[in-house]
Amino acid sequence: MDDEAARFPRDNLLIVVGAEKVPRAVYELVDINISVGTQPHSEVAALAIFLDRILGPEPRRRQFGGRIRIQPNPRGKTVIDSQAEIDKL
């Protein structure tokens, strides 16, 4: 898959994730058909791997401007609500 990722366009891209539930017509219309691996896995895992290969590590480091942020920690997660912080002021 790593070799195939270089061939994907970076815009105007439609990703279909699935297996036996995907209509045959989809397979007949695609330009590129790849497999993430040879072992069973979830569709979400396959999509995550694909996006990581095509987009690279940069999106994982990106900060979003949403109201709620999730801070990982060794015992789970910490939810940080920026609106709650503003309300305290």
DOLO-759218 format. One record per atom (N, C-alpha, C): atom name; y, x, z; residue number from 1. Coordinates in nm, 4 decimals. Example, Ala and Ser with C-alpha at 12.3 -4.5 7.8 and 13.67 -1.06 7.14 Angstrom:
<finus>
   atom         c2         c1         c3    nr
      N    -0.5690     1.3190     0.7800     1
     CA    -0.4500     1.2300     0.7800     1
      C    -0.3300     1.3200     0.7800     1
      N    -0.2250     1.2850     0.7080     2
     CA    -0.1060     1.3670     0.7140     2
      C     0.0030     1.2900     0.7870     2
</finus>
This chain:
<finus>
   atom         c2         c1         c3    nr
      N    -0.1199     0.0815     0.0000     1
     CA     0.0000     0.0000     0.0000     1
      C     0.1261     0.0857     0.0000     1
      N     0.1231     0.2017     0.0634     2
     CA     0.2421     0.2872     0.0669     2
      C     0.2876     0.3245    -0.0737     2
      N     0.1924     0.3541    -0.1618     3
     CA     0.2277     0.3892    -0.2996     3
      C     0.2849     0.2692    -0.3741     3
      N     0.2312     0.1520    -0.3465     4
     CA     0.2772     0.0304    -0.4136     4
      C     0.4178    -0.0092    -0.3700     4
      N     0.4539     0.0170    -0.2454     5
     CA     0.5835    -0.0266    -0.1916     5
      C     0.6994     0.0297    -0.2721     5
      N     0.6843     0.1473    -0.3284     6
     CA     0.7921     0.2081    -0.4067     6
      C     0.8207     0.1286    -0.5346     6
      N     0.7254     0.0508    -0.5805     7
     CA     0.7421    -0.0253    -0.7046     7
      C     0.8114    -0.1593    -0.6849     7
      N     0.8268    -0.2042    -0.5615     8
     CA     0.8834    -0.3363    -0.5371     8
      C     1.0342    -0.3369    -0.5578     8
      N     1.0856    -0.4430    -0.6206     9
     CA     1.2314    -0.4554    -0.6314     9
      C     1.2903    -0.4798    -0.4931     9
      N     1.4121    -0.4405    -0.4733    10
     CA     1.4759    -0.4584    -0.3429    10
      C     1.5559    -0.5889    -0.3358    10
      N     1.5658    -0.6590    -0.4475    11
     CA     1.6323    -0.7890    -0.4488    11
      C     1.5488    -0.8840    -0.5339    11
      N     1.5733    -1.0104    -0.5205    12
     CA     1.5019    -1.1119    -0.5967    12
      C     1.3507    -1.0979    -0.5789    12
      N     1.3089    -1.0964    -0.4531    13
     CA     1.1701    -1.0738    -0.4178    13
      C     1.1142    -1.1969    -0.3480    13
      N     1.0021    -1.2462    -0.3925    14
     CA     0.9327    -1.3572    -0.3282    14
      C     0.8018    -1.3031    -0.2742    14
      N     0.7791    -1.3212    -0.1451    15
     CA     0.6573    -1.2722    -0.0803    15
      C     0.5731    -1.3938    -0.0431    15
      N     0.4494    -1.3959    -0.0892    16
     CA     0.3548    -1.5021    -0.0538    16
      C     0.2464    -1.4375     0.0294    16
      N     0.2260    -1.4878     0.1504    17
     CA     0.1253    -1.4325     0.2400    17
      C     0.0159    -1.5361     0.2566    17
      N    -0.1062    -1.4956     0.2357    18
     CA    -0.2171    -1.5875     0.2532    18
      C    -0.3423    -1.5333     0.1870    18
      N    -0.4421    -1.6172     0.1823    19
     CA    -0.5694    -1.5776     0.1212    19
      C    -0.6278    -1.6979     0.0503    19
      N    -0.7327    -1.7548     0.1081    20
     CA    -0.8008    -1.8642     0.0397    20
      C    -0.7176    -1.9912     0.0271    20
      N    -0.6119    -2.0059     0.1053    21
     CA    -0.5279    -2.1253     0.0965    21
      C    -0.4189    -2.1154    -0.0105    21
      N    -0.4000    -1.9973    -0.0661    22
     CA    -0.2994    -1.9788    -0.1704    22
      C    -0.3572    -2.0308    -0.3023    22
      N    -0.2855    -2.1194    -0.3700    23
     CA    -0.3364    -2.1723    -0.4972    23
      C    -0.3578    -2.0612    -0.6004    23
      N    -0.4591    -2.0755    -0.6804    24
     CA    -0.4914    -1.9759    -0.7826    24
      C    -0.3731    -1.9504    -0.8757    24
      N    -0.2933    -2.0528    -0.9025    25
     CA    -0.1783    -2.0383    -0.9916    25
      C    -0.0823    -1.9295    -0.9423    25
      N    -0.0704    -1.9139    -0.8120    26
     CA     0.0176    -1.8100    -0.7568    26
      C    -0.0321    -1.6728    -0.7997    26
      N    -0.1613    -1.6498    -0.7874    27
     CA    -0.2178    -1.5208    -0.8269    27
      C    -0.1993    -1.4941    -0.9765    27
      N    -0.1996    -1.5994    -1.0557    28
     CA    -0.1828    -1.5835    -1.1995    28
      C    -0.0376    -1.5558    -1.2385    28
      N     0.0568    -1.5937    -1.1539    29
     CA     0.1993    -1.5774    -1.1852    29
      C     0.2613    -1.4478    -1.1317    29
      N     0.1971    -1.3833    -1.0364    30
     CA     0.2586    -1.2690    -0.9696    30
      C     0.2649    -1.1454    -1.0587    30
      N     0.3627    -1.0597    -1.0287    31
     CA     0.3734    -0.9307    -1.0963    31
      C     0.2890    -0.8255    -1.0248    31
      N     0.2849    -0.8344    -0.8908    32
     CA     0.2108    -0.7370    -0.8107    32
      C     0.1310    -0.8136    -0.7058    32
      N     0.0044    -0.7797    -0.6913    33
     CA    -0.0824    -0.8405    -0.5908    33
      C    -0.1428    -0.7261    -0.5101    33
      N    -0.1113    -0.7193    -0.3812    34
     CA    -0.1627    -0.6096    -0.2997    34
      C    -0.2340    -0.6641    -0.1772    34
      N    -0.3115    -0.5777    -0.1170    35
     CA    -0.3792    -0.6088     0.0086    35
      C    -0.3281    -0.5111     0.1130    35
      N    -0.3045    -0.5597     0.2327    36
     CA    -0.2580    -0.4722     0.3406    36
      C    -0.3720    -0.3839     0.3891    36
      N    -0.4920    -0.4340     0.3863    37
     CA    -0.6081    -0.3567     0.4306    37
      C    -0.7354    -0.4275     0.3915    37
      N    -0.8466    -0.3741     0.4367    38
     CA    -0.9752    -0.4336     0.4027    38
      C    -1.0357    -0.5105     0.5185    38
      N    -0.9673    -0.5142     0.6310    39
     CA    -1.0180    -0.5847     0.7487    39
      C    -0.9417    -0.7139     0.7685    39
      N    -1.0045    -0.8152     0.8301    40
     CA    -0.9322    -0.9398     0.8590    40
      C    -0.8136    -0.9124     0.9523    40
      N    -0.7056    -0.9813     0.9308    41
     CA    -0.5866    -0.9682     1.0136    41
      C    -0.5051    -1.0955     0.9988    41
      N    -0.4077    -1.1116     1.0819    42
     CA    -0.3243    -1.2310     1.0725    42
      C    -0.2228    -1.2155     0.9599    42
      N    -0.1777    -1.3272     0.9094    43
     CA    -0.0755    -1.3254     0.8054    43
      C     0.0543    -1.2662     0.8583    43
      N     0.0850    -1.2930     0.9849    44
     CA     0.2072    -1.2389     1.0454    44
      C     0.1996    -1.0865     1.0509    44
      N     0.0843    -1.0331     1.0879    45
     CA     0.0673    -0.8877     1.0930    45
      C     0.0814    -0.8275     0.9539    45
      N     0.0235    -0.8932     0.8543    46
     CA     0.0334    -0.8434     0.7171    46
      C     0.1785    -0.8412     0.6711    46
      N     0.2519    -0.9477     0.7017    47
     CA     0.3930    -0.9532     0.6630    47
      C     0.4731    -0.8450     0.7346    47
      N     0.4460    -0.8239     0.8628    48
     CA     0.5171    -0.7205     0.9382    48
      C     0.4927    -0.5823     0.8786    48
      N     0.3694    -0.5530     0.8438    49
     CA     0.3368    -0.4233     0.7843    49
      C     0.4062    -0.4081     0.6490    49
      N     0.4011    -0.5125     0.5691    50
     CA     0.4651    -0.5077     0.4376    50
      C     0.6155    -0.4824     0.4511    50
      N     0.6812    -0.5588     0.5379    51
     CA     0.8260    -0.5422     0.5540    51
      C     0.8611    -0.4039     0.6065    51
      N     0.7780    -0.3513     0.6958    52
     CA     0.8024    -0.2168     0.7469    52
      C     0.7941    -0.1145     0.6341    52
      N     0.6965    -0.1291     0.5458    53
     CA     0.6800    -0.0337     0.4358    53
      C     0.7922    -0.0446     0.3335    53
      N     0.8341    -0.1656     0.3041    54
     CA     0.9348    -0.1820     0.1985    54
      C     1.0771    -0.1571     0.2499    54
      N     1.1055    -0.1933     0.3754    55
     CA     1.2413    -0.1785     0.4283    55
      C     1.2619    -0.0490     0.5049    55
      N     1.1549     0.0115     0.5529    56
     CA     1.1659     0.1339     0.6304    56
      C     1.2057     0.1051     0.7741    56
      N     1.2324     0.2090     0.8517    57
     CA     1.2585     0.1917     0.9949    57
      C     1.3980     0.1402     1.0296    57
      N     1.4921     0.1455     0.9383    58
     CA     1.6312     0.1111     0.9707    58
      C     1.6487    -0.0300     1.0281    58
      N     1.5887    -0.1349     0.9710    59
     CA     1.6095    -0.2690     1.0276    59
      C     1.5635    -0.2828     1.1731    59
      N     1.4670    -0.2024     1.2153    60
     CA     1.4212    -0.2108     1.3552    60
      C     1.5270    -0.1580     1.4507    60
      N     1.6146    -0.0729     1.4025    61
     CA     1.7194    -0.0161     1.4879    61
      C     1.8484    -0.0978     1.4852    61
      N     1.8551    -0.1940     1.3949    62
     CA     1.9777    -0.2711     1.3759    62
      C     2.0057    -0.3616     1.4953    62
      N     2.1310    -0.3685     1.5339    63
     CA     2.1743    -0.4571     1.6417    63
      C     2.2330    -0.5831     1.5801    63
      N     2.1922    -0.6969     1.6293    64
     CA     2.2430    -0.8235     1.5805    64
      C     2.3465    -0.8773     1.6781    64
      N     2.4360    -0.9601     1.6310    65
     CA     2.5448    -1.0100     1.7134    65
      C     2.5159    -1.1453     1.7773    65
      N     2.3927    -1.1759     1.8044    66
     CA     2.3574    -1.3047     1.8619    66
      C     2.3945    -1.3165     2.0086    66
      N     2.3859    -1.4372     2.0589    67
     CA     2.4197    -1.4650     2.1981    67
      C     2.3175    -1.4044     2.2939    67
      N     2.1915    -1.4072     2.2560    68
     CA     2.0851    -1.3597     2.3443    68
      C     2.0236    -1.2325     2.2866    68
      N     2.0019    -1.1341     2.3740    69
     CA     1.9337    -1.0101     2.3359    69
      C     1.8098    -0.9949     2.4237    69
      N     1.7076    -0.9346     2.3703    70
     CA     1.5857    -0.9064     2.4454    70
      C     1.5797    -0.7570     2.4701    70
      N     1.5715    -0.7209     2.5965    71
     CA     1.5617    -0.5801     2.6366    71
      C     1.4181    -0.5547     2.6814    71
      N     1.3407    -0.4747     2.6052    72
     CA     1.2034    -0.4457     2.6480    72
      C     1.2043    -0.3650     2.7770    72
      N     1.1058    -0.3848     2.8587    73
     CA     1.0885    -0.3027     2.9778    73
      C     0.9392    -0.2901     3.0066    73
      N     0.8995    -0.1991     3.0937    74
     CA     0.7564    -0.1739     3.1162    74
      C     0.6777    -0.2965     3.1651    74
      N     0.7429    -0.3942     3.2223    75
     CA     0.6714    -0.5105     3.2759    75
      C     0.7032    -0.6398     3.2011    75
      N     0.7358    -0.6287     3.0739    76
     CA     0.7642    -0.7492     2.9964    76
      C     0.8942    -0.7369     2.9211    76
      N     0.9878    -0.8261     2.9513    77
     CA     1.1155    -0.8246     2.8808    77
      C     1.2250    -0.8745     2.9737    77
      N     1.3467    -0.8365     2.9415    78
     CA     1.4642    -0.8866     3.0113    78
      C     1.5491    -0.9583     2.9082    78
      N     1.5822    -1.0842     2.9362    79
     CA     1.6647    -1.1625     2.8455    79
      C     1.8095    -1.1488     2.8911    79
      N     1.8954    -1.1048     2.8017    80
     CA     2.0375    -1.0858     2.8323    80
      C     2.1162    -1.1909     2.7557    80
      N     2.1802    -1.2798     2.8274    81
     CA     2.2579    -1.3887     2.7681    81
      C     2.4050    -1.3501     2.7752    81
      N     2.4643    -1.3187     2.6612    82
     CA     2.6036    -1.2735     2.6597    82
      C     2.6987    -1.3847     2.7033    82
      N     2.6651    -1.5101     2.6761    83
     CA     2.7519    -1.6212     2.7176    83
      C     2.7532    -1.6309     2.8693    83
      N     2.6407    -1.6110     2.9353    84
     CA     2.6351    -1.6141     3.0814    84
      C     2.7222    -1.5045     3.1405    84
      N     2.7225    -1.3878     3.0756    85
     CA     2.8063    -1.2767     3.1212    85
      C     2.9544    -1.3128     3.1082    85
      N     2.9906    -1.3787     2.9994    86
     CA     3.1302    -1.4201     2.9782    86
      C     3.1685    -1.5258     3.0816    86
      N     3.0791    -1.6213     3.1092    87
     CA     3.1063    -1.7278     3.2058    87
      C     3.1313    -1.6753     3.3453    87
      N     3.0729    -1.5603     3.3803    88
     CA     3.0918    -1.5011     3.5126    88
      C     3.2340    -1.4504     3.5323    88
      N     3.3015    -1.4188     3.4202    89
     CA     3.4369    -1.3612     3.4288    89
      C     3.5345    -1.4648     3.4645    89
</finus>
